[in-house]
Amino acid sequence: MEKLEDADAIIFGSPIYYRTITGQLHVFYEHLLFPYMTYKIGYPTLVENKMKTTSIYTMNVTEEDMVMDNYRQYMNLFEMFLEKYFSKPELLFSFNTYQKVGTILFNILKGIFSNSFDTIFKLSRISKFCGQ
């Protein structure tokens, strides 16, 4: 954590499960931010290095689904704290991913198909990006 104090920037990344970041990243945020918190009116921070931040999110839904299902309201909370402590994060999204490839392929082999997304399209994306 001490090395982060002198960094020019920090990049956070997380798959999105149940519309929010993973528990591991949540815990990391708490350990990173809590030492800089004060209990004064307005909760000013003790941060001296307002480094640049970026958040990268991967998720198994399309951009339209993310918007329609209000995923952003959950992610915005963490981005709000990054902005308060460091800087407004630049955002990068990877949509329509296969986050649990092994599980999905196992289910396909067992004949269990999802009707919430196009399985053939997802498999073609894996082939395209993995070169297989």
FIVEXZA-181844 format. One record per residue (C-alpha): residue in one letter; residue number from 1; x negated, y, z negated. Coordinates in nm, 3 decimals. Layout:
<sites>
site residu:A | num:NUM | px:X | py:Y | pz:Z
...
</sites>
This chain:
<sites>
site residu:M | num:1 | px:0.000 | py:0.000 | pz:0.000
site residu:E | num:2 | px:-0.288 | py:0.237 | pz:-0.070
site residu:K | num:3 | px:-0.400 | py:0.220 | pz:0.295
site residu:L | num:4 | px:-0.058 | py:0.344 | pz:0.404
site residu:E | num:5 | px:-0.107 | py:0.671 | pz:0.218
site residu:D | num:6 | px:-0.370 | py:0.779 | pz:0.473
site residu:A | num:7 | px:-0.200 | py:0.640 | pz:0.784
site residu:D | num:8 | px:-0.102 | py:0.861 | pz:1.075
site residu:A | num:9 | px:0.209 | py:0.653 | pz:1.142
site residu:I | num:10 | px:0.388 | py:0.341 | pz:1.031
site residu:I | num:11 | px:0.601 | py:0.106 | pz:1.240
site residu:F | num:12 | px:0.876 | py:-0.098 | pz:1.078
site residu:G | num:13 | px:1.035 | py:-0.393 | pz:1.253
site residu:S | num:14 | px:1.319 | py:-0.624 | pz:1.166
site residu:P | num:15 | px:1.568 | py:-0.858 | pz:1.321
site residu:I | num:16 | px:1.921 | py:-0.751 | pz:1.235
site residu:Y | num:17 | px:2.123 | py:-1.010 | pz:1.046
site residu:Y | num:18 | px:2.475 | py:-0.936 | pz:0.927
site residu:R | num:19 | px:2.441 | py:-0.581 | pz:1.066
site residu:T | num:20 | px:2.139 | py:-0.482 | pz:0.857
site residu:I | num:21 | px:1.765 | py:-0.527 | pz:0.818
site residu:T | num:22 | px:1.620 | py:-0.836 | pz:0.654
site residu:G | num:23 | px:1.584 | py:-0.865 | pz:0.279
site residu:Q | num:24 | px:1.205 | py:-0.873 | pz:0.319
site residu:L | num:25 | px:1.198 | py:-0.531 | pz:0.486
site residu:H | num:26 | px:1.443 | py:-0.395 | pz:0.230
site residu:V | num:27 | px:1.211 | py:-0.502 | pz:-0.052
site residu:F | num:28 | px:0.913 | py:-0.354 | pz:0.132
site residu:Y | num:29 | px:1.096 | py:-0.020 | pz:0.163
site residu:E | num:30 | px:1.167 | py:-0.022 | pz:-0.210
site residu:H | num:31 | px:0.802 | py:-0.091 | pz:-0.298
site residu:L | num:32 | px:0.684 | py:0.171 | pz:-0.052
site residu:L | num:33 | px:0.926 | py:0.450 | pz:-0.142
site residu:F | num:34 | px:0.998 | py:0.411 | pz:-0.513
site residu:P | num:35 | px:0.657 | py:0.535 | pz:-0.638
site residu:Y | num:36 | px:0.719 | py:0.864 | pz:-0.452
site residu:M | num:37 | px:1.065 | py:0.923 | pz:-0.598
site residu:T | num:38 | px:1.141 | py:1.187 | pz:-0.861
site residu:Y | num:39 | px:1.443 | py:1.231 | pz:-1.082
site residu:K | num:40 | px:1.463 | py:1.607 | pz:-1.040
site residu:I | num:41 | px:1.770 | py:1.781 | pz:-0.896
site residu:G | num:42 | px:1.788 | py:1.704 | pz:-0.525
site residu:Y | num:43 | px:1.546 | py:1.412 | pz:-0.570
site residu:P | num:44 | px:1.240 | py:1.573 | pz:-0.406
site residu:T | num:45 | px:0.963 | py:1.330 | pz:-0.317
site residu:L | num:46 | px:0.596 | py:1.325 | pz:-0.411
site residu:V | num:47 | px:0.488 | py:1.236 | pz:-0.056
site residu:E | num:48 | px:0.201 | py:1.448 | pz:0.073
site residu:N | num:49 | px:0.147 | py:1.271 | pz:0.407
site residu:K | num:50 | px:0.460 | py:1.316 | pz:0.620
site residu:M | num:51 | px:0.349 | py:1.044 | pz:0.865
site residu:K | num:52 | px:0.538 | py:0.954 | pz:1.180
site residu:T | num:53 | px:0.767 | py:0.651 | pz:1.156
site residu:T | num:54 | px:0.925 | py:0.412 | pz:1.404
site residu:S | num:55 | px:1.187 | py:0.145 | pz:1.345
site residu:I | num:56 | px:1.217 | py:-0.149 | pz:1.583
site residu:Y | num:57 | px:1.532 | py:-0.362 | pz:1.566
site residu:T | num:58 | px:1.610 | py:-0.690 | pz:1.742
site residu:M | num:59 | px:1.959 | py:-0.832 | pz:1.743
site residu:N | num:60 | px:2.168 | py:-1.104 | pz:1.900
site residu:V | num:61 | px:2.436 | py:-0.863 | pz:2.028
site residu:T | num:62 | px:2.466 | py:-0.623 | pz:2.317
site residu:E | num:63 | px:2.435 | py:-0.249 | pz:2.270
site residu:E | num:64 | px:2.810 | py:-0.217 | pz:2.321
site residu:D | num:65 | px:2.876 | py:-0.472 | pz:2.044
site residu:M | num:66 | px:2.637 | py:-0.289 | pz:1.812
site residu:V | num:67 | px:2.829 | py:0.035 | pz:1.862
site residu:M | num:68 | px:3.176 | py:-0.123 | pz:1.848
site residu:D | num:69 | px:3.098 | py:-0.316 | pz:1.528
site residu:N | num:70 | px:2.936 | py:-0.016 | pz:1.352
site residu:Y | num:71 | px:2.592 | py:-0.173 | pz:1.304
site residu:R | num:72 | px:2.436 | py:0.173 | pz:1.303
site residu:Q | num:73 | px:2.605 | py:0.279 | pz:0.978
site residu:Y | num:74 | px:2.406 | py:0.014 | pz:0.791
site residu:M | num:75 | px:2.075 | py:0.090 | pz:0.963
site residu:N | num:76 | px:2.122 | py:0.467 | pz:0.919
site residu:L | num:77 | px:2.084 | py:0.437 | pz:0.543
site residu:F | num:78 | px:1.725 | py:0.312 | pz:0.570
site residu:E | num:79 | px:1.644 | py:0.564 | pz:0.842
site residu:M | num:80 | px:1.775 | py:0.843 | pz:0.618
site residu:F | num:81 | px:1.524 | py:0.749 | pz:0.347
site residu:L | num:82 | px:1.238 | py:0.725 | pz:0.596
site residu:E | num:83 | px:1.321 | py:1.075 | pz:0.714
site residu:K | num:84 | px:1.345 | py:1.207 | pz:0.356
site residu:Y | num:85 | px:1.009 | py:1.061 | pz:0.255
site residu:F | num:86 | px:0.809 | py:1.073 | pz:0.579
site residu:S | num:87 | px:0.970 | py:1.172 | pz:0.912
site residu:K | num:88 | px:1.276 | py:1.099 | pz:1.119
site residu:P | num:89 | px:1.202 | py:0.758 | pz:1.270
site residu:E | num:90 | px:1.185 | py:0.701 | pz:1.641
site residu:L | num:91 | px:1.407 | py:0.403 | pz:1.723
site residu:L | num:92 | px:1.360 | py:0.107 | pz:1.953
site residu:F | num:93 | px:1.626 | py:-0.160 | pz:2.003
site residu:S | num:94 | px:1.604 | py:-0.504 | pz:2.161
site residu:F | num:95 | px:1.955 | py:-0.628 | pz:2.234
site residu:N | num:96 | px:2.104 | py:-0.963 | pz:2.323
site residu:T | num:97 | px:1.817 | py:-1.166 | pz:2.182
site residu:Y | num:98 | px:1.805 | py:-1.525 | pz:2.066
site residu:Q | num:99 | px:1.690 | py:-1.492 | pz:1.707
site residu:K | num:100 | px:1.731 | py:-1.856 | pz:1.618
site residu:V | num:101 | px:1.633 | py:-2.032 | pz:1.939
site residu:G | num:102 | px:1.579 | py:-2.371 | pz:1.778
site residu:T | num:103 | px:1.920 | py:-2.370 | pz:1.609
site residu:I | num:104 | px:2.103 | py:-2.263 | pz:1.923
site residu:L | num:105 | px:1.924 | py:-2.512 | pz:2.145
site residu:F | num:106 | px:1.996 | py:-2.788 | pz:1.892
site residu:N | num:107 | px:2.366 | py:-2.694 | pz:1.896
site residu:I | num:108 | px:2.368 | py:-2.692 | pz:2.277
site residu:L | num:109 | px:2.218 | py:-3.041 | pz:2.282
site residu:K | num:110 | px:2.488 | py:-3.154 | pz:2.039
site residu:G | num:111 | px:2.753 | py:-3.003 | pz:2.270
site residu:I | num:112 | px:2.842 | py:-2.714 | pz:2.040
site residu:F | num:113 | px:2.878 | py:-2.401 | pz:2.252
site residu:S | num:114 | px:2.944 | py:-2.052 | pz:2.127
site residu:N | num:115 | px:3.225 | py:-1.857 | pz:2.282
site residu:S | num:116 | px:3.097 | py:-1.528 | pz:2.137
site residu:F | num:117 | px:2.826 | py:-1.494 | pz:2.405
site residu:D | num:118 | px:2.730 | py:-1.638 | pz:2.742
site residu:T | num:119 | px:2.500 | py:-1.931 | pz:2.658
site residu:I | num:120 | px:2.375 | py:-1.972 | pz:3.016
site residu:F | num:121 | px:2.285 | py:-1.601 | pz:3.034
site residu:K | num:122 | px:2.097 | py:-1.623 | pz:2.703
site residu:L | num:123 | px:1.903 | py:-1.928 | pz:2.820
site residu:S | num:124 | px:1.811 | py:-1.753 | pz:3.145
site residu:R | num:125 | px:1.678 | py:-1.457 | pz:2.941
site residu:I | num:126 | px:1.459 | py:-1.694 | pz:2.738
site residu:S | num:127 | px:1.322 | py:-1.846 | pz:3.059
site residu:K | num:128 | px:1.260 | py:-1.503 | pz:3.211
site residu:F | num:129 | px:1.075 | py:-1.359 | pz:2.912
site residu:C | num:130 | px:0.896 | py:-1.674 | pz:2.801
site residu:G | num:131 | px:0.800 | py:-1.782 | pz:3.152
site residu:Q | num:132 | px:0.946 | py:-2.128 | pz:3.128
</sites>
